[in-house]
Amino acid sequence: MAKTVADGFFADSRIKEAKKLIQDALKEHQSQITGVKSGNPELKESYDQLLKKMAEYRGGALFYNYLGTGIGNGPLVELADGSVKYDFITGIGVHYMGHSHPGVIDAQINGAISNTVMNGHLQQNTDSAKLVELMSTQACKHGAEVKNVFLTTSGAMANENAFKMIYQKRYPAARFFAFEKCFSGRTLGMAWVTDKAAYRQGLPKTIDVDFIPFYDALDHQGSIDKAVYAMKKAITRFAGQHAGFIMELIQGENGSWVGNTEYFEALIKVCQENNISVFVDEVQTFARTHHLFAFQHFKLDKHVDVVSIGKNSQVCATLFKDDHKPKPGLMSQTFTGSSSQIAASNYVINEIVNGGYLGENGKIEKFHQHFKGNLEKIAKKHPEKLSGPFGIGAMVAMTVFNGDEAKSKNFTIKLFENGVLSFMAGSSPTRVRFLMPIMAVEMKHIDEVCAIIEKTLIELA
Ligand SMILES: Cc1ncc(COP(=O)(O)O)c(C=O)c1O
C-alpha cells in the first residue's frame, strides 16, 4: 500500500504505460533525424516570417536563424525550416544531454505531471530536497566544506546571491577582485564584475572591482608574480576594503582559457591573509573537466568558501560554507526552478556522476582527446586558417583566421549554415568555441562536425 497518494500516482501502471507510449513515439519519430540536412524550400517563407516576427517582438534579430521545432536526436536538432544541425554549443553550455534525450524526457514527465509548474523557496517538493543533497555531497566529496546549497534560477542570480552573502560576512568591505576578461552574468551587479565595457555601457556603477591578470601558460611564474603583485597593490591602495575574489577557473566566455593550481593557490594565499572570501564561479565549468567541479580538478577543495553552478546543472545554485551563512532576510526568491527542471537536474547530475563521464578515462576526456586530435589535424593542413585547439574536457575552442573578430563571426555563421552550431568567445584574439552535448555525442559525430569545420574553412578562404 502506497504511503502517500503521490507514491500511488507516480507508480500507477497507467502512468508507466503512457510514458512507454511517449518513449516509443519519440524513438520512432526521432529516428528520422539521422544527419545534417538543409531546410525544406516549402518551409522557407513561413520560417523567414517567423524569424522576422521574432526579431520584431524581441527588439532585435537573433544571432543565428535558429528556431527549433522541439525535437532532436542526440547532438542533432531539427529547426522549423526542416533543417537539421549539429548542436555543438548547446544553448551556450546547457543541453549537455543533447536533444530529446529519453532519460531527460522521462524525468521531465515526472515533473510535468506533478502538482505545480514551479517550485519556490516557500513551497517545494521532495525532488528539491534530493537535489540539494546531491549537489552538496558531490561538492564536499574531497574535503570542501561548501555543504549549504541555495537553489536559484540563473547563473547571474547564483552569483548575485554569492556576492550578497560574502558582503554580509565581510561588512563593511565592499570591493571585489575578479579576473581580467571574466564573464559573470547580466544583472546590474554582474555587469560591473564582467570585464567587458560594452556590457555595462550606460549602466550606473554598482560594484567596485579590481581586475587581476589571468594565468598565462606561456609565462607560468611571470603570470603568478604579476597577479600576486596586482592583488597586493590593490589591497594596499584600498586597505581592508576587499570582501571577496570571484574566480572563473577556466574562462569560458573569454574562449576556454585554462588556469593553473599553483597560480590559484598563490592568489588564494593572499585572500586568506587578508580576510577575502574565495568564490569560485562554476556556472560554465560545472561538469566540463574530469571532475564534477572544476575546483576539484584544480585541487582547491580546502580553499573554496562559496561556489556557484549553472548551465549543465539545469538548476542553478550557490553552495557555501557554514561561516558564510546569510542572516535571515538577506536571501530568498519566488522561484527555484520548474518541477520538470528540478527532476531533470537530479537525473542529469546523477547520470554524470554514475555514467562513466568523469575521471581520467571517462567519456569527457575521451571525447576531448578525439575532438582535439581532429582539430589538430585540420590545423596542420591549414595553419593559416586554424590554430589551437585550446580548452579542457568538454570546453574546446580554436582560433580561425588569426582571431580576427569579423572573420570569426563570419565563420560561425557559415558553419551554422553548413550544419554546425558553435559560438564566438573573447576578444583579441576572438576564439570559436564548442560546448559539446557530452551525454549524446559519439566519436562519429565529432568526425562529421570536424569535416564540416574543414569544409567551411576552405569555403571561406
Ligand atoms: C562563468 C559564468 N558566470 C555566470 C554566467 C551567467 O549565467 P546566466 O546566463 O545563467 O545568468 C555565465 C553565463 O555564460 C558564465 O559563463
The ligand as an SDF file (V2000), in Angstrom:
LIG
                    3D

 16 16  0  0  0  0  0  0  0  0999 V2000
   31.1720   31.9790  -15.7700 C   0  0  0  0  0  0  0  0  0  0  0  0
   29.7560   32.4440  -15.8980 C   0  0  0  0  0  0  0  0  0  0  0  0
   29.1550   33.0280  -14.8570 N   0  0  0  0  0  0  0  0  0  0  0  0
   27.8850   33.4460  -14.9130 C   0  0  0  0  0  0  0  0  0  0  0  0
   27.1440   33.3190  -16.0720 C   0  0  0  0  0  0  0  0  0  0  0  0
   25.7270   33.8200  -16.1130 C   0  0  0  0  0  0  0  0  0  0  0  0
   24.8370   32.7570  -16.1930 O   0  0  0  0  0  0  0  0  0  0  0  0
   23.3330   33.0160  -16.7070 P   0  0  0  0  0  0  0  0  0  0  0  0
   23.4420   33.3980  -18.1410 O   0  0  0  0  0  0  0  0  0  0  0  0
   22.6270   31.7180  -16.4730 O   0  0  0  0  0  0  0  0  0  0  0  0
   22.7790   34.1200  -15.8700 O   0  0  0  0  0  0  0  0  0  0  0  0
   27.7290   32.7110  -17.1930 C   0  0  0  0  0  0  0  0  0  0  0  0
   26.9930   32.5880  -18.4500 C   0  0  0  0  0  0  0  0  0  0  0  0
   27.5110   32.3820  -19.5100 O   0  0  0  0  0  0  0  0  0  0  0  0
   29.0780   32.2680  -17.1090 C   0  0  0  0  0  0  0  0  0  0  0  0
   29.6910   31.7080  -18.1370 O   0  0  0  0  0  0  0  0  0  0  0  0
  1  2  1  0
  2  3  1  0
  2 15  2  0
  3  4  2  0
  4  5  1  0
  5  6  1  0
  5 12  2  0
  6  7  1  0
  7  8  1  0
  8  9  2  0
  8 10  1  0
  8 11  1  0
 12 13  1  0
 12 15  1  0
 13 14  2  0
 15 16  1  0
M  END
$$$$
